[in-house]
Amino acid sequence: MKQSQLFTKTRWEDPADETSKNAKLLIRAGFIHKEMAGVYDYLPLGLKVLRKIENIIREEMNKIGGEEVLLTTLQSPDLWQKTDRWDENKVDNWFKTKLASGGDLGLANTHEEPITALLVHHLNSYKDFPKYIYQFQTKFRNELRAKSGIMRTREFLMKDLYSFSRNEEEFKEFYEKCATAYMNIFTRVGLGEVTFRTVASGGAFTSDFTDEFQTLSESGEDVIYVDKNKKIAINKEVYTDETLEKLDLNRSDLVEEKAIEVGNIFPLGTRYTDSLGLNFRDEDGLLHPVIMGSYGIGLGRLLGTIVEVLSDDGGIVWPKEVAPFSIHLVQIGISDEVKTVSENLYQTLIKNNIEVLFDDREASAGEKLADADLLGIPFRVVVSEKTLKAESFEIKKRASGEILYLNETELIELCQ
């Protein structure tokens, strides 16, 4: 992509109506646009990052046997009344609307009910299980106060997976597989060192403990207590002597930290399968309820967390696996030779399947270099009169600030 052809523009000033670092930087860099409180558009660069996060999650879910679907956002009250979750006194963040022909509809905030009701039509034998169904889908939650930029919004893209098992042992085996897959995801997006599996309460989903995945950050809304040696944490809401004893943790080993919840997994038991009639017959024809689990990751929240945790004074710092491009090629100078060498390098990188954003704009060197830092692409490659004389390209590693001088072959090897 050539930067001169991008319709989005960078900006120097922070947006006046944003307080969170992720929203300030993403808006300034042209990754997102704010429509209203809690509602954001993803622009070309932001969408590229979002899709890369989506593909990482998809790969990890497929590895553990997930099957991808896409369910509807519009929801009939009937299913939710059966599980007692249509009532706004039970689940208070519904967006609801009316059909022109009469009757209520909801905009889905989660999908335990619809996926369970769907499987009633397809699964009934012990041979049909276990099953692990997931989707990437827009969710709507009527948050009283949208805040924290793209980390707490009223409309967001979510990966939600639901497991359906024949017994508790089978459920627990998958539950642990999914926990491992989640840590793989957070490692791949650059947050593995500061993300901890965290014991939490079940909230509206279950009376049991659940597991959150919390990333350490001063901008976090949650308080957790972390045992960094055992790589486990406890949410403040369940930080009791009883919980510590159950988990074999010592209070003296735990450090209080602020954190951002980037994922969660819930044991659901048979609450939804009982209410909606999802059962299976065993080898002897006896009927049993199916045991469920729910596993969620908000993609925008994860993207925002990456910005909160990894950015620096210059701007965003994208890890390689989620960056919109591998290389930010910056042409400095307007001589024919600089233009020719820059264009030739751009075409060579494309031919070698290296994603590159080419800053071919007629702008000052200072503006271009500042924009490169703000956009946060892993490698900045400068072509200028100075580099032509040196017969090498100047490469800056965005994360470390290290400067290298490499020829074309060495640059390609570095970025592949």
C-alpha positions in Angstrom: 0.0 0.0 0.0 1.2 3.5 -0.8 0.6 6.0 1.9 -0.3 8.7 -0.6 -3.3 6.6 -1.5 -4.6 6.1 2.0 -7.7 8.2 2.7 -6.8 8.3 6.4 -4.5 11.0 7.8 -2.4 11.2 11.0 -3.0 14.0 13.4 -0.7 15.6 16.0 -3.3 16.5 18.7 -5.0 14.0 21.0 -8.8 13.8 20.5 -10.4 16.1 23.1 -13.1 13.6 24.1 -10.8 10.6 24.8 -8.9 9.9 28.0 -7.5 6.4 27.3 -4.1 5.9 25.7 -5.4 3.3 23.2 -8.1 5.5 21.8 -5.8 8.6 21.6 -3.1 6.8 19.7 -5.3 4.7 17.4 -7.3 7.8 16.4 -4.2 9.9 15.9 -2.6 7.2 13.8 -5.8 6.8 11.7 -6.5 3.2 12.8 -10.0 3.9 14.1 -12.7 6.6 14.0 -15.1 7.4 16.8 -18.8 7.5 15.8 -20.1 8.1 19.3 -19.4 7.0 22.9 -18.5 3.3 22.9 -18.8 2.9 19.1 -15.8 2.9 16.8 -15.1 2.3 13.1 -12.0 0.3 12.0 -10.2 2.1 9.2 -7.9 0.3 6.7 -4.9 0.0 9.0 -6.9 -0.8 12.1 -8.9 -3.4 10.2 -5.7 -5.1 9.0 -4.6 -5.4 12.7 -8.0 -6.7 13.8 -8.0 -9.4 11.0 -4.6 -10.5 12.0 -5.7 -10.9 15.6 -8.8 -12.8 14.3 -6.6 -15.2 12.3 -4.3 -15.9 15.2 -7.4 -16.8 17.4 -8.9 -18.8 14.6 -5.7 -20.9 14.1 -5.6 -21.7 17.9 -9.3 -22.6 18.1 -9.0 -24.8 15.0 -6.0 -26.6 16.6 -8.1 -27.7 19.5 -11.0 -28.9 17.4 -13.2 -25.9 17.0 -15.8 -25.6 14.2 -16.5 -22.1 13.0 -20.1 -20.8 12.5 -21.7 -17.4 12.2 -25.0 -17.0 14.2 -27.5 -14.2 13.9 -27.3 -11.1 16.0 -31.1 -10.6 16.1 -32.6 -12.6 18.9 -36.1 -13.7 19.7 -37.1 -13.4 23.4 -38.4 -17.0 23.5 -35.1 -18.8 24.0 -33.9 -16.3 26.6 -37.1 -16.5 28.6 -36.6 -20.2 28.9 -33.3 -19.6 30.7 -34.6 -16.5 32.6 -32.1 -14.1 30.9 -34.5 -11.9 28.9 -35.5 -10.0 32.0 -33.4 -6.8 32.3 -33.3 -7.3 36.0 -31.3 -10.5 35.4 -29.2 -9.3 32.5 -29.1 -5.5 32.5 -27.1 -4.7 29.3 -29.6 -5.8 26.6 -30.2 -3.6 23.6 -33.8 -4.3 22.6 -36.0 -3.2 19.8 -39.4 -3.7 18.3 -40.5 -5.4 15.0 -42.5 -3.2 12.7 -45.1 -6.0 12.7 -45.1 -6.2 16.6 -43.1 -8.1 19.1 -39.7 -7.7 20.7 -36.2 -8.4 19.5 -32.8 -8.4 21.2 -29.4 -7.6 19.8 -27.3 -10.5 21.1 -24.8 -9.8 23.8 -23.7 -13.5 24.0 -24.9 -16.7 22.4 -25.2 -19.6 25.0 -29.0 -19.9 24.3 -29.0 -19.7 20.5 -26.1 -22.2 20.0 -27.6 -24.7 22.4 -31.0 -24.5 20.8 -29.4 -24.9 17.3 -27.6 -28.1 18.4 -30.8 -29.7 19.6 -31.7 -30.1 15.9 -28.4 -31.8 15.0 -27.0 -33.8 18.0 -28.7 -36.5 20.1 -26.3 -39.5 20.4 -23.3 -40.0 22.6 -21.5 -40.6 19.3 -22.1 -36.9 18.3 -20.1 -35.5 21.2 -17.9 -33.7 22.2 -18.4 -30.6 20.0 -16.6 -27.3 20.1 -18.4 -24.5 18.2 -17.1 -21.0 17.8 -17.7 -17.8 15.9 -16.5 -14.2 15.3 -19.4 -12.0 15.6 -20.5 -8.4 16.5 -22.0 -8.2 20.0 -24.0 -5.3 21.5 -24.0 -4.4 25.2 -25.9 -1.5 26.6 -23.1 -0.3 28.9 -24.1 2.4 31.3 -20.9 4.2 30.7 -18.6 3.3 27.7 -15.0 3.9 28.7 -11.4 2.9 28.2 -11.5 3.6 24.4 -12.0 0.4 22.4 -11.6 -1.8 25.5 -15.2 -1.2 26.8 -17.6 -0.5 24.0 -21.3 -0.9 23.2 -20.6 -2.7 19.9 -17.6 -5.0 19.5 -16.3 -8.1 17.7 -16.1 -11.2 19.9 -14.8 -14.7 19.5 -17.1 -16.9 21.5 -16.7 -20.6 21.7 -19.0 -23.1 23.3 -18.0 -26.6 24.3 -20.5 -29.5 24.6 -19.3 -32.6 26.5 -20.7 -35.9 27.7 -19.3 -35.8 31.2 -17.3 -33.7 33.6 -14.0 -35.3 32.8 -14.4 -34.7 29.1 -15.3 -31.1 29.8 -12.4 -30.5 32.1 -9.9 -31.9 29.5 -11.1 -29.5 26.9 -11.3 -26.6 29.4 -7.6 -27.0 30.0 -6.8 -27.3 26.3 -8.6 -24.0 25.7 -6.7 -22.3 28.6 -3.5 -23.4 26.9 -4.7 -22.2 23.6 -5.6 -18.8 25.1 -2.1 -18.4 26.5 -0.7 -19.3 23.0 -2.9 -16.5 21.6 -1.7 -13.9 24.1 1.9 -14.9 23.5 1.6 -14.6 19.8 0.1 -11.1 20.0 3.0 -10.0 22.2 1.4 -10.1 25.7 2.4 -13.5 27.0 5.0 -12.3 29.5 2.4 -10.0 31.3 -0.8 -12.1 31.0 -1.9 -14.4 33.8 -4.6 -17.0 34.2 -6.7 -15.6 36.9 -9.3 -17.2 39.2 -12.5 -15.1 39.3 -16.2 -15.4 40.2 -18.7 -16.6 37.8 -20.9 -13.5 37.7 -24.1 -14.0 35.8 -22.8 -17.1 34.1 -22.1 -19.7 36.8 -21.9 -20.1 40.6 -18.5 -21.8 40.2 -15.1 -20.1 39.9 -14.2 -19.1 36.4 -10.9 -18.3 34.7 -10.0 -14.9 33.4 -6.9 -14.0 31.5 -5.6 -10.7 32.9 -2.8 -8.5 31.3 -0.9 -6.3 33.7 -1.4 -2.6 33.0 -1.7 0.6 35.0 -4.8 1.5 32.9 -6.5 -1.8 34.0 -9.9 -1.7 35.6 -9.3 -4.9 37.7 -7.1 -5.5 40.7 -5.5 -8.9 40.8 -3.0 -10.7 43.1 -0.3 -12.4 41.1 2.1 -15.3 42.0 4.6 -14.7 39.2 6.6 -17.9 39.9 3.5 -20.1 39.5 2.1 -17.9 36.7 -1.3 -17.6 38.3 -3.4 -14.8 39.8 -6.6 -14.2 41.8 -9.1 -11.5 41.1 -9.7 -9.2 44.1 -13.4 -10.2 44.2 -12.5 -13.8 45.3 -9.3 -12.9 47.2 -10.1 -14.8 50.4 -8.2 -17.2 52.7 -10.5 -20.0 51.6 -9.6 -19.4 47.9 -5.9 -19.1 48.7 -6.1 -22.4 50.6 -8.0 -24.1 47.7 -5.4 -23.0 45.2 -2.4 -23.8 47.5 -1.2 -20.2 47.3 0.6 -18.1 50.0 -0.5 -14.5 50.6 3.2 -13.5 51.0 3.9 -14.7 47.4 1.2 -12.6 45.8 1.8 -9.1 44.4 -1.1 -6.7 43.9 -1.4 -5.4 40.3 -3.8 -3.5 38.1 -4.8 -5.5 35.0 -7.0 -5.6 31.9 -9.2 -8.7 31.3 -8.4 -10.0 27.8 -10.2 -13.3 27.8 -12.4 -15.6 30.0 -13.5 -19.2 30.2 -16.6 -20.4 32.1 -17.8 -23.8 33.2 -21.6 -23.7 32.6 -22.6 -27.2 33.7 -26.1 -28.1 32.4 -27.9 -24.8 33.1 -28.6 -24.1 29.4 -28.8 -27.6 28.1 -31.4 -28.5 30.8 -33.5 -25.4 30.0 -33.3 -25.9 26.2 -33.5 -29.7 26.0 -30.0 -30.6 24.7 -29.4 -34.2 25.8 -27.8 -37.3 24.4 -28.5 -41.0 24.7 -25.8 -43.3 25.8 -25.0 -46.8 24.6 -27.9 -48.2 26.6 -30.4 -45.6 25.4 -30.4 -43.7 28.6 -30.8 -39.9 28.4 -28.2 -37.5 29.8 -27.8 -33.7 29.9 -24.9 -32.2 28.0 -22.2 -30.3 29.9 -21.3 -26.9 28.6 -18.5 -24.4 28.7 -18.1 -20.8 27.3 -14.9 -19.2 26.1 -14.7 -15.6 25.1 -12.2 -13.1 23.7 -13.1 -9.5 22.7 -10.9 -8.7 19.7 -11.1 -4.9 20.0 -10.3 -5.2 23.7 -7.2 -7.3 22.9 -6.1 -4.8 20.2 -6.6 -1.9 22.6 -4.6 -3.8 25.3 -1.7 -4.3 23.0 -1.6 -0.5 22.4 -1.9 0.3 26.2 0.9 -2.1 27.2 3.4 -1.9 24.4 3.2 1.8 23.1 5.9 4.3 24.0 6.4 8.1 23.9 6.6 8.0 20.1 3.4 6.1 19.5 2.2 2.6 18.9 4.5 -0.4 18.9 3.0 -3.4 17.0 4.3 -6.9 17.6 5.3 -8.5 14.2 2.4 -11.0 14.1 -0.3 -8.4 14.3 1.3 -5.3 12.7 -0.6 -4.0 9.6 2.6 -4.2 7.7 6.1 -5.6 8.3 8.0 -2.7 6.8 7.3 1.0 6.7 9.3 2.2 3.7 10.0 5.9 4.0 11.2 7.9 1.0 13.1 11.0 2.0 14.0 13.4 -0.8 12.5 14.0 -4.2 15.5 13.3 -6.5 14.8 11.0 -9.4 17.4 8.5 -8.0 15.7 8.4 -4.6 12.3 7.9 -6.1 13.5 5.2 -8.5 15.4 3.2 -5.7 12.4 3.6 -3.4 9.9 2.3 -6.0 12.2 -0.6 -7.0 12.6 -1.6 -3.4 8.9 -1.4 -2.8 8.2 -3.7 -5.8 11.0 -6.1 -4.7 9.5 -6.4 -1.2 6.1 -7.1 -2.6 7.5 -9.9 -4.9 9.0 -11.5 -1.8 5.6 -11.5 -0.1 6.7 -8.9 2.5 3.9 -6.6 3.6 5.0 -3.0 3.1 3.5 0.5 3.6 5.3 2.9 1.3 5.5 6.5 2.4 5.8 8.2 -1.0 4.1 11.4 0.2 5.5 14.8 -0.5 6.1 15.7 3.1 9.1 16.7 5.3 11.5 14.2 6.7 10.5 15.1 10.2 6.8 14.6 9.5 7.4 11.2 7.9 9.7 9.9 10.6 7.3 11.0 13.3 4.4 9.3 11.5 6.4 6.1 11.2 6.9 6.1 15.0 3.3 6.8 15.6 2.0 4.1 13.3 4.3 1.5 15.0 5.2 -0.8 12.1 8.0 -3.2 13.2 10.7 -2.0 10.7 11.2 1.5 9.3 13.3 1.5 6.2 14.6 4.8 5.0 15.7 5.6 1.4 17.5 9.0 1.1 20.4 10.7 -0.5 22.5 9.7 2.5 21.6 6.0 2.3 22.3 6.0 -1.5 25.8 7.2 -0.8 26.3 4.5 1.8 24.9 1.9 -0.6 22.7 0.5 2.1 19.3 1.1 3.6 18.7 2.5 7.1 16.5 0.2 9.2 15.1 1.1 12.5 13.5 -1.6 14.7 10.4 0.1 16.2 10.4 -1.9 19.4 14.0 -1.4 20.5 15.0 1.7 18.5 18.1 -0.2 17.2 19.4 1.1 13.9 20.9 -1.2 11.2 22.4 -0.6 7.8 21.6 -3.4 5.4 21.6 -4.1 1.7 18.5 -5.4 -0.1 19.2 -9.1 0.4 19.9 -8.7 4.1 16.7 -6.6 4.5 14.6 -9.3 2.9 16.2 -12.0 5.1 15.5 -9.9 8.2 11.8 -9.5 7.4 10.9 -13.0 6.2 
